[in-house]
Amino acid sequence: MIGLSALVLWAALIVWGLERTHRRRARRDPAQAGGADGRDRDSARARAELRAAADRPG
């Protein structure tokens, strides 16, 4: 009986933790997870860094 109670408690804690994490992650900004709006911020940043490096003397 104690083993069954421990198993049920363990399963309930796992489900609770997963549900809590899912709810927390669902509130994030959709733009953080990527998107289909066509903007590629990484390539724009890389181009800006390359331009800045080309403008530097040396």
Contact map, one row per residue, 1 for C-alpha under 8 A:
1111100000000000000000000000000000000000000000000000000000
1111110000000000000000000000000000000000000000000000000000
1111111000000000000000000000000000000000000000000000000000
1111111100000000000000000000000000000000000000000000000000
1111111110000000000000000000000000000000000000000000000000
0111111111000000000000000000000000000000000000000000000000
0011111111100000000000000000000000000000000000000000000000
0001111111110000000000000000000000000000000000000000000000
0000111111111000000000000000000000000000000000000000000000
0000011111111100000000000000000000000000000000000000000000
0000001111111110000000000000000000000000000000000000000000
0000000111111111000000000000000000000000000000000000000000
0000000011111111100000000000000000000000000000000000000000
0000000001111111110000000000000000000000000000000000000000
0000000000111111111000000000000000000000000000000000000000
0000000000011111111100000000000000000000000000000000000000
0000000000001111111110000000000000000000000000000000000000
0000000000000111111111000000000000000000000000000000000000
0000000000000011111111100000000000000000000000000000000000
0000000000000001111111110000000000000000000000000000000000
0000000000000000111111111000000000000000000000000000000000
0000000000000000011111111100000000000000000000000000000000
0000000000000000001111111110000000000000000000000000000000
0000000000000000000111111111000000000000000000000000000000
0000000000000000000011111111000000000000000000000000000000
0000000000000000000001111111000000000000000000000000000000
0000000000000000000000111111100000000000000000000000000000
0000000000000000000000011111110100000000000000000000000000
0000000000000000000000000011111110000000000000000000000000
0000000000000000000000000001111111100000000000000000000000
0000000000000000000000000000111111100000000000000000000000
0000000000000000000000000001111111000000000000000000000000
0000000000000000000000000000111111100000000000000000000000
0000000000000000000000000000011111110000000000000000000000
0000000000000000000000000000011011111100000000000000000000
0000000000000000000000000000000001111110000000000000000000
0000000000000000000000000000000000111110000000000000000000
0000000000000000000000000000000000111111000000000000000000
0000000000000000000000000000000000011111100000000000000000
0000000000000000000000000000000000000111111100000000000000
0000000000000000000000000000000000000011111110000000000000
0000000000000000000000000000000000000001111111000000000000
0000000000000000000000000000000000000001111111100000000000
0000000000000000000000000000000000000001111111110000000000
0000000000000000000000000000000000000000111111111000000000
0000000000000000000000000000000000000000011111111100000000
0000000000000000000000000000000000000000001111111110000000
0000000000000000000000000000000000000000000111111111000000
0000000000000000000000000000000000000000000011111111100000
0000000000000000000000000000000000000000000001111111110000
0000000000000000000000000000000000000000000000111111111000
0000000000000000000000000000000000000000000000011111111100
0000000000000000000000000000000000000000000000001111111100
0000000000000000000000000000000000000000000000000111111110
0000000000000000000000000000000000000000000000000011111110
0000000000000000000000000000000000000000000000000001111111
0000000000000000000000000000000000000000000000000000011111
0000000000000000000000000000000000000000000000000000000111
